[in-house]
Amino acid sequence: MVDKPMSNHRSRFPFSINKLIFWSLISLAVILFFFVGSPPSTATTTTSSSHSRRSLRGGPQWQTSVIRSSTPSNPKGLRVLVTGAAGFVGSHVSVALKRRGDGVVGVDNFNRYYDPSLKRSRADLLTREGVFVVEGDINDSSLLKSLFKLVKFTHVMHLAAQAGVRYAMKNPSSYIHSNIAGFVNLLETCKSVNPQPAIVWASSSSVYGLNSKVPFSEKDRTDQPASLYAATKKAGEEIAHTYNHIYGLSMTGLRFFTVYGPWGRPDMAYFFFTRDILKGKQIQIFEGAEHRSVARDFTYIDDIVKGCLGALDTAEKSTGSGGKKSGPAQLRIFNLGNTAPVPVGKLVSILEKLLKVHAKKKVVAMPRNGDVPFTHADISLAKKEIGYKPGTDLEKGLNKFVTWYLAYYSNESGKKDRLSSW
């Protein structure tokens, strides 16, 4: 797709409430971007040498680490900047890229949305794999400019974001800061460098919002977000279109569907269900209207990684230079799901089987917190264009997650088990 809107199903009412909300988000993001700046780092303090190297940027040792990490071992390898590299998806993608011979530099701010020690453990593993992770915020323009001055990145894999649907009700400004202002700051840097990198970024299945047509197709309307998180991800897609149209940035958006697996996020249901079942705590299982099951298109992390690499490998070059566009640039959006929704009750049953523990369950009505009753991905476009083909069913994937979870948390005071291989 070249220089066209990513969806043909826009609202017929140009001044609808949905668009008012969208432009309000953009306005707030601009205010934060130009006047607020980056928040203080919330990362925990550590005395590890790898943490020190990540934090003390700008010096000769730091520059050497960035250049070494960005150098491909494969002569035809990519040079990729991965934002959110210490996150769940970001760490897996970084390892996969490095192992196939690409040069990789990571950026992560190690925020406290969930336990930073898990992010630190991922970062330590990345260090062992030869991936240097810079500790910093994507809203820090000077940091990004420093990195692009040192390295001519061919691609950016943008995975840094404030995640979570429910948390948006507690801390809405964090979503504007990261998902909108941070994205704009990154694109501002990318548009100005020469050569411009091709950009692949994480959108979300949440953009489908209140859409009732299944499976969700990239052609479906996405102007009815059910949460602020979804609204910021939709705003990101519109912002991407703008920078593609004006500056010639090659842009590929990936709508992830409920990613799970080893080294996952503790705020996800499969993760905290496992924790609470093992502790003998009661778990709540949501049900929709008329007692309908809540279902998710659970997608295993290895399948998501293959989709990310497929998007990077098929991304065309950007067409701009120094902020000026010379011709139409590639613009794409893909669903990355498993295309096999599973009721949450079934998820719990599989966990009970794998953990060999009976769960204390309580079925409750789904609260109005931004969650949607079901997700279901149509992946035909991703299959055709980037060769995406998920191959992990839920029980197989959860078995791998449970194996990792038990190993990681069985020895909290030790390092050997916690730093096991991927």
SEDO-398619 format. One line per 2 residues: number of its first residue (from 0); their letters; for each residue x, y, z of C-alpha. Coordinates in pm, 1 decimal, always signed. Example, Ala and Ser with C-alpha at 12.3 -4.5 7.8 and 13.67 -1.06 7.14 Angstrom:
// residues 2
0) as) +1230.0:-450.0:+780.0 ~ +1367.0:-106.0:+714.0
***
This chain:
// residues 422
0) mv) +0.0:+0.0:+0.0 ~ +142.6:+336.6:-95.0
2) dk) +46.5:+671.4:+44.9 ~ -314.4:+573.7:+121.0
4) pm) -524.7:+571.8:+436.9 ~ -493.8:+244.3:+628.6
6) sn) -869.3:+202.4:+655.9 ~ -1150.1:+283.2:+417.1
8) hr) -1411.6:+259.2:+686.6 ~ -1398.6:+604.2:+841.9
10) sr) -1687.0:+769.1:+1022.2 ~ -1926.7:+954.4:+791.9
12) fp) -1954.7:+1234.9:+1044.8 ~ -1640.8:+1451.1:+1022.4
14) fs) -1701.6:+1622.9:+1356.7 ~ -1809.7:+1317.6:+1554.4
16) in) -1735.0:+1268.6:+1922.5 ~ -1478.4:+1003.9:+1828.0
18) kl) -1280.6:+1249.8:+1617.2 ~ -1313.6:+1516.0:+1882.9
20) if) -1157.6:+1274.7:+2132.8 ~ -884.5:+1186.6:+1884.1
22) ws) -781.9:+1545.7:+1816.6 ~ -800.9:+1625.8:+2186.0
24) li) -547.6:+1348.4:+2246.4 ~ -321.9:+1486.4:+1976.2
26) sl) -341.7:+1837.4:+2123.6 ~ -257.5:+1711.8:+2471.7
28) av) +32.9:+1511.5:+2331.4 ~ +175.7:+1818.3:+2160.1
30) il) +156.1:+2013.4:+2486.4 ~ +335.9:+1736.4:+2672.0
32) ff) +588.8:+1695.2:+2394.5 ~ +698.2:+2058.1:+2383.0
34) fv) +649.1:+2175.6:+2740.8 ~ +662.7:+1884.8:+2982.8
36) gs) +960.1:+1684.6:+2857.7 ~ +1071.7:+1353.6:+2992.3
38) pp) +967.7:+1239.7:+3338.9 ~ +1227.2:+1143.9:+3596.7
40) st) +1352.3:+791.6:+3562.8 ~ +1162.2:+544.0:+3777.1
42) at) +1407.6:+260.6:+3732.6 ~ +1539.3:+81.4:+4036.6
44) tt) +1900.3:+132.2:+4142.7 ~ +2145.2:-146.5:+4082.0
46) ts) +2520.3:-180.9:+4107.7 ~ +2559.6:-419.7:+3814.5
48) ss) +2824.2:-322.7:+3559.5 ~ +2583.3:-373.6:+3269.9
50) hs) +2337.2:-129.6:+3428.7 ~ +2614.9:+125.0:+3476.3
52) rr) +2715.2:+102.2:+3111.0 ~ +2354.4:+143.6:+3003.2
54) sl) +2303.6:+451.1:+3220.0 ~ +2630.6:+642.4:+3168.6
56) rg) +2571.2:+747.5:+2813.2 ~ +2783.0:+965.9:+2588.6
58) gp) +3128.2:+854.8:+2696.4 ~ +3378.4:+652.6:+2489.2
60) qw) +3283.0:+321.3:+2652.5 ~ +2913.3:+385.8:+2593.7
62) qt) +2973.7:+481.5:+2229.6 ~ +3185.7:+172.3:+2174.5
64) sv) +2911.9:-48.2:+2321.8 ~ +2647.6:+107.3:+2094.2
66) ir) +2859.8:+69.8:+1780.7 ~ +2963.3:-287.5:+1863.0
68) ss) +2605.0:-394.7:+1935.9 ~ +2475.2:-233.4:+1615.8
70) tp) +2727.6:-406.9:+1390.7 ~ +2576.3:-707.5:+1209.3
72) sn) +2765.8:-1036.4:+1212.9 ~ +2595.3:-1117.7:+882.8
74) pk) +2730.0:-899.7:+597.2 ~ +2373.0:-856.3:+471.5
76) gl) +2229.2:-801.3:+819.3 ~ +2008.5:-512.7:+925.9
78) rv) +2096.3:-243.6:+1178.5 ~ +1792.5:-221.4:+1404.2
80) lv) +1705.5:+14.3:+1687.2 ~ +1457.8:-165.7:+1914.4
82) tg) +1262.2:+55.5:+2153.4 ~ +1113.8:-114.3:+2459.4
84) aa) +1391.5:-371.6:+2428.5 ~ +1367.1:-487.9:+2792.0
86) gf) +994.0:-544.2:+2752.5 ~ +823.1:-874.3:+2679.5
88) vg) +802.2:-857.3:+2299.7 ~ +1103.4:-629.2:+2263.8
90) sh) +1342.8:-866.2:+2440.1 ~ +1232.9:-1165.1:+2232.1
92) vs) +1257.5:-971.9:+1905.5 ~ +1601.6:-837.1:+1998.3
94) va) +1736.7:-1185.2:+2069.0 ~ +1591.6:-1324.7:+1746.1
96) lk) +1746.3:-1045.6:+1539.5 ~ +2086.2:-1080.2:+1705.4
98) rr) +2094.8:-1457.3:+1666.6 ~ +2031.4:-1438.0:+1293.4
100) gd) +2316.4:-1191.2:+1245.5 ~ +2157.1:-848.0:+1259.2
102) gv) +2298.5:-554.2:+1452.3 ~ +2071.1:-453.4:+1740.9
104) vg) +2069.7:-164.7:+1987.2 ~ +1793.8:-146.8:+2246.8
106) vd) +1637.5:+144.1:+2435.0 ~ +1423.8:+107.5:+2746.7
108) nf) +1330.6:+331.9:+3040.8 ~ +1265.4:+41.9:+3283.8
110) nr) +952.3:+204.8:+3424.4 ~ +755.1:+68.6:+3718.9
112) yy) +431.0:-25.7:+3545.2 ~ +521.1:-377.6:+3656.5
114) dp) +814.6:-521.4:+3853.0 ~ +1130.9:-362.3:+3705.2
116) sl) +1340.2:-656.7:+3824.9 ~ +1182.1:-871.0:+3552.9
118) kr) +1288.8:-612.4:+3294.5 ~ +1636.9:-607.4:+3446.4
120) sr) +1658.8:-985.1:+3413.7 ~ +1556.4:-963.2:+3048.4
122) ad) +1816.1:-690.3:+2990.7 ~ +2086.1:-904.6:+3152.6
124) ll) +1996.7:-1185.9:+2914.2 ~ +2019.6:-945.1:+2622.6
126) tr) +2365.8:-842.2:+2740.5 ~ +2472.1:-1205.9:+2733.6
128) eg) +2339.6:-1230.0:+2378.4 ~ +2547.1:-929.7:+2276.0
130) vf) +2263.0:-675.3:+2267.5 ~ +2339.8:-341.5:+2430.6
132) vv) +2036.1:-180.6:+2593.9 ~ +2052.7:+194.2:+2648.6
134) eg) +1863.3:+309.6:+2954.5 ~ +1660.7:+610.6:+2845.6
136) di) +1324.5:+745.2:+2736.7 ~ +1201.1:+778.0:+2378.3
138) nd) +1088.1:+1130.8:+2467.0 ~ +1455.5:+1223.8:+2509.8
140) ss) +1539.0:+1386.7:+2174.9 ~ +1907.2:+1428.8:+2255.1
142) ll) +1942.1:+1057.7:+2328.5 ~ +1778.9:+953.9:+2002.4
144) ks) +1987.2:+1201.0:+1803.1 ~ +2303.4:+1069.3:+1970.4
146) lf) +2217.2:+712.5:+1872.0 ~ +2142.2:+802.2:+1510.4
148) kl) +2462.1:+1006.7:+1494.6 ~ +2661.5:+700.2:+1596.7
150) vk) +2472.6:+444.8:+1387.2 ~ +2303.5:+454.9:+1046.8
152) ft) +2010.0:+237.4:+1148.1 ~ +1836.6:+70.7:+855.3
154) hv) +1525.6:-10.4:+1059.8 ~ +1348.1:+86.7:+1379.0
156) mh) +1139.7:-171.9:+1564.7 ~ +925.8:+50.8:+1786.0
158) la) +783.2:-152.5:+2074.4 ~ +811.8:+97.4:+2360.9
160) aq) +465.5:+185.4:+2492.0 ~ +254.8:+223.7:+2801.9
162) ag) +63.1:-101.8:+2796.6 ~ -250.9:-219.4:+2970.6
164) vr) -617.6:-134.3:+2921.3 ~ -724.6:-97.2:+3285.3
166) ya) -425.7:+104.3:+3408.3 ~ -532.6:+389.4:+3180.7
168) mk) -810.5:+468.8:+3426.8 ~ -549.4:+525.4:+3700.3
170) np) -271.6:+700.5:+3511.5 ~ -401.5:+837.4:+3179.3
172) ss) -117.3:+1085.0:+3127.5 ~ +138.1:+802.7:+3103.6
174) yi) -37.0:+678.6:+2788.1 ~ -25.7:+1020.5:+2623.8
176) hs) +338.8:+1064.2:+2722.2 ~ +458.6:+731.1:+2584.6
178) ni) +215.0:+621.1:+2314.4 ~ +162.3:+958.1:+2147.2
180) ag) +430.7:+1210.1:+2249.9 ~ +701.5:+941.9:+2256.0
182) fv) +600.6:+811.0:+1915.0 ~ +601.0:+1162.2:+1767.3
184) nl) +944.3:+1231.0:+1915.1 ~ +1081.8:+912.3:+1760.0
186) le) +933.2:+995.3:+1419.8 ~ +1067.1:+1351.0:+1438.9
188) tc) +1414.8:+1206.2:+1478.3 ~ +1369.3:+944.8:+1204.4
190) ks) +1234.8:+1192.7:+948.8 ~ +1541.8:+1416.1:+986.3
192) vn) +1822.4:+1163.0:+955.0 ~ +1987.0:+1052.2:+633.3
194) pq) +1922.3:+781.3:+539.1 ~ +1578.6:+755.4:+696.6
196) pa) +1512.8:+412.6:+852.1 ~ +1212.8:+196.2:+772.5
198) iv) +986.7:+179.6:+1077.9 ~ +785.8:-113.4:+1210.6
200) wa) +579.8:-35.7:+1518.3 ~ +340.5:-206.4:+1756.7
202) ss) -21.2:-105.0:+1734.2 ~ -282.0:-322.2:+1907.7
204) ss) -593.3:-531.5:+1852.0 ~ -752.9:-289.1:+2098.4
206) vy) -803.6:-41.1:+1812.4 ~ -1101.7:-251.7:+1699.2
208) gl) -1279.6:-136.4:+2014.1 ~ -1655.3:-187.3:+1996.7
210) ns) -1640.4:-351.0:+1654.1 ~ -1878.0:-649.1:+1654.2
212) kv) -1783.0:-801.5:+1317.4 ~ -1561.0:-1109.1:+1345.7
214) pf) -1295.8:-1194.8:+1263.7 ~ -1139.1:-848.3:+1288.4
216) se) -1003.0:-737.1:+952.3 ~ -763.4:-452.6:+876.4
218) kd) -1046.3:-307.1:+663.4 ~ -1287.5:-283.9:+959.5
220) rt) -1368.9:+47.2:+1124.7 ~ -1146.9:+145.1:+1415.3
222) dq) -1305.9:+472.0:+1526.2 ~ -1485.6:+335.7:+1834.8
224) pa) -1213.0:+277.6:+2097.3 ~ -1329.8:+121.3:+2424.1
226) sl) -1036.1:+249.0:+2630.9 ~ -784.8:+532.4:+2642.6
228) ya) -511.6:+280.3:+2564.0 ~ -695.0:+185.9:+2244.2
230) at) -745.9:+552.2:+2157.8 ~ -373.3:+624.1:+2188.4
232) kk) -289.1:+325.1:+1969.6 ~ -539.1:+443.3:+1708.3
234) ag) -388.5:+790.8:+1730.8 ~ -50.5:+630.1:+1664.6
236) ee) -180.2:+480.7:+1341.2 ~ -305.5:+820.6:+1223.7
238) ia) +23.0:+983.8:+1320.6 ~ +211.1:+717.0:+1124.7
240) ht) +0.3:+794.3:+818.3 ~ +84.5:+1163.6:+853.0
242) yn) +461.3:+1110.6:+871.0 ~ +443.8:+864.5:+583.0
244) hi) +248.5:+1111.1:+370.0 ~ +451.1:+1423.4:+447.2
246) yg) +804.9:+1294.8:+506.7 ~ +823.4:+966.6:+315.1
248) ls) +882.9:+740.9:+614.4 ~ +824.6:+372.3:+540.8
250) mt) +572.8:+264.1:+806.5 ~ +440.6:-81.0:+901.5
252) gl) +201.0:-119.3:+1194.8 ~ +138.2:-450.8:+1369.3
254) rf) -183.0:-508.2:+1563.2 ~ -87.0:-764.5:+1829.2
256) ft) -355.3:-996.3:+1968.0 ~ -307.9:-1100.3:+2336.2
258) vy) +56.0:-1205.0:+2332.5 ~ +164.6:-1462.0:+2593.5
260) gp) +461.0:-1682.0:+2677.7 ~ +784.5:-1704.2:+2880.4
262) wg) +919.0:-1375.0:+3016.6 ~ +570.6:-1227.1:+2977.0
264) rp) +397.9:-935.3:+3147.4 ~ +271.6:-987.9:+3504.7
266) dm) -38.1:-773.0:+3435.6 ~ -173.3:-1024.8:+3182.2
268) ay) -443.9:-1269.7:+3292.5 ~ -253.9:-1590.6:+3211.9
270) ff) +37.8:-1462.4:+3422.8 ~ -147.3:-1350.0:+3735.2
272) ft) -386.7:-1646.5:+3713.3 ~ -81.4:-1873.4:+3735.4
274) rd) +54.7:-1678.6:+4032.5 ~ -274.8:-1675.8:+4222.0
276) il) -362.0:-2039.3:+4150.2 ~ -25.9:-2147.5:+4293.8
278) kg) -84.2:-1928.9:+4600.7 ~ -432.5:-2068.4:+4654.9
280) kq) -597.1:-1730.8:+4593.2 ~ -934.4:-1689.4:+4431.6
282) iq) -931.3:-1576.2:+4068.2 ~ -1205.0:-1381.3:+3893.5
284) if) -1326.2:-1492.3:+3551.9 ~ -1517.3:-1228.2:+3360.7
286) eg) -1829.3:-1303.0:+3160.7 ~ -2005.2:-1081.7:+2909.9
288) ae) -2367.1:-984.4:+2864.5 ~ -2622.2:-1265.7:+2893.1
290) hr) -2355.2:-1480.4:+3061.4 ~ -2152.4:-1510.5:+2741.8
292) sv) -1793.6:-1627.7:+2768.2 ~ -1514.0:-1374.9:+2733.3
294) ar) -1268.6:-1499.3:+2470.3 ~ -926.2:-1391.4:+2350.6
296) df) -717.3:-1468.5:+2042.8 ~ -414.7:-1575.8:+2247.5
298) ty) -95.9:-1555.1:+2038.1 ~ +230.0:-1718.1:+2142.2
300) id) +537.1:-1497.3:+2159.4 ~ +742.8:-1699.0:+1908.1
302) di) +470.4:-1650.2:+1646.9 ~ +462.5:-1276.4:+1715.5
304) vk) +840.9:-1259.5:+1677.0 ~ +819.8:-1428.6:+1337.4
306) gc) +561.0:-1170.6:+1234.0 ~ +785.2:-885.9:+1350.3
308) lg) +1083.6:-1021.1:+1158.7 ~ +867.7:-1077.7:+851.7
310) al) +753.8:-715.5:+866.1 ~ +1112.8:-591.1:+900.1
312) dt) +1237.5:-807.2:+614.1 ~ +965.7:-690.3:+374.7
314) ae) +976.0:-323.3:+472.8 ~ +1073.5:-100.7:+182.6
316) ks) +1315.6:+188.4:+221.6 ~ +1188.0:+527.5:+326.6
318) tg) +1183.9:+783.5:+47.6 ~ +1276.6:+1099.1:+234.1
320) sg) +1602.1:+1262.7:+329.7 ~ +1664.2:+1532.8:+587.4
322) gk) +1292.9:+1580.9:+643.4 ~ +1202.3:+1607.3:+271.7
324) ks) +1002.1:+1344.9:+82.2 ~ +1114.8:+1245.1:-266.9
326) gp) +831.9:+1004.7:-349.2 ~ +551.7:+783.4:-215.5
328) aq) +656.2:+551.6:+68.4 ~ +528.5:+216.7:+187.5
330) lr) +243.3:+218.9:+441.8 ~ +103.4:-106.4:+583.7
332) if) -97.3:-240.1:+874.6 ~ -127.7:-607.7:+972.4
334) nl) -308.1:-820.5:+1229.3 ~ -81.0:-1061.7:+1417.0
336) gn) -300.3:-1312.4:+1598.4 ~ -354.7:-1685.4:+1627.4
338) ta) -699.1:-1668.6:+1460.6 ~ -836.8:-1917.1:+1716.8
340) pv) -1016.8:-1741.0:+2005.9 ~ -1030.3:-1934.0:+2333.2
342) pv) -1271.9:-1864.9:+2622.7 ~ -1094.0:-1744.9:+2935.9
344) gk) -1254.0:-2034.3:+3125.8 ~ -1072.4:-2275.7:+2894.8
346) lv) -747.1:-2090.6:+2962.5 ~ -797.1:-2149.6:+3334.9
348) si) -872.7:-2519.6:+3278.9 ~ -546.9:-2562.4:+3087.6
350) le) -352.7:-2387.3:+3363.7 ~ -512.7:-2613.6:+3626.3
352) kl) -400.7:-2915.4:+3425.4 ~ -44.5:-2791.4:+3378.3
354) lk) -1.1:-2669.7:+3736.5 ~ -180.3:-2973.9:+3882.3
356) vh) -372.6:-2739.2:+4110.9 ~ -746.3:-2677.8:+4130.1
358) ak) -825.2:-2308.1:+4093.5 ~ -1061.2:-2122.9:+4324.3
360) kk) -1280.2:-1951.2:+4068.5 ~ -1541.9:-1680.2:+4087.1
362) vv) -1733.6:-1580.2:+3775.5 ~ -1823.2:-1211.3:+3769.7
364) am) -1970.9:-968.6:+3519.0 ~ -1711.7:-783.8:+3312.0
366) pr) -1667.8:-435.7:+3459.8 ~ -1670.4:-121.5:+3247.3
368) ng) -1295.4:-73.9:+3251.9 ~ -1214.0:-70.0:+2882.0
370) dv) -1196.2:-445.1:+2823.8 ~ -1384.3:-596.1:+2530.2
372) pf) -1568.6:-932.4:+2537.4 ~ -1375.8:-1100.2:+2254.8
374) th) -1095.4:-1065.3:+2002.6 ~ -1047.0:-1262.4:+1681.4
376) ad) -786.2:-1183.3:+1417.5 ~ -820.4:-1219.3:+1043.1
378) is) -456.3:-1284.9:+949.0 ~ -501.0:-1345.8:+576.0
380) la) -329.1:-1019.4:+479.0 ~ -26.1:-1083.6:+702.8
382) kk) -2.4:-1437.2:+567.0 ~ -1.3:-1307.3:+210.0
384) ei) +229.3:-1009.5:+251.1 ~ +483.9:-1109.8:+517.9
386) gy) +450.5:-1489.3:+529.6 ~ +296.0:-1486.8:+876.8
388) kp) +179.7:-1831.0:+989.2 ~ +125.7:-1891.9:+1363.1
390) gt) +185.8:-2250.5:+1469.8 ~ +146.4:-2268.7:+1849.9
392) dl) -180.4:-2373.2:+2010.7 ~ -272.3:-2243.4:+2355.2
394) ek) -196.7:-2557.7:+2554.9 ~ +146.7:-2598.3:+2398.5
396) gl) +228.6:-2232.6:+2454.6 ~ +103.5:-2229.3:+2813.6
398) nk) +310.0:-2540.2:+2887.5 ~ +622.5:-2348.1:+2785.6
400) fv) +514.6:-2049.1:+2993.1 ~ +445.9:-2257.4:+3304.5
402) tw) +783.2:-2432.0:+3271.0 ~ +955.4:-2092.5:+3258.2
404) yl) +743.8:-1946.4:+3539.8 ~ +820.5:-2229.4:+3781.5
406) ay) +1193.6:-2210.9:+3703.9 ~ +1212.3:-1831.8:+3729.1
408) ys) +1022.4:-1790.4:+4053.7 ~ +1144.5:-2105.0:+4231.7
410) ne) +1476.0:-1942.6:+4318.5 ~ +1418.0:-1572.8:+4390.1
412) sg) +1751.1:-1528.8:+4568.1 ~ +1959.8:-1704.8:+4305.1
414) kk) +2067.3:-1591.5:+3961.7 ~ +2135.6:-1915.6:+3779.2
416) dr) +1775.4:-2023.2:+3723.9 ~ +1653.4:-1670.4:+3663.6
418) ls) +1904.2:-1619.0:+3384.3 ~ +1820.6:-1938.4:+3200.2
420) sw) +1832.9:-1934.4:+2820.8 ~ +1543.4:-1829.2:+2599.3
***
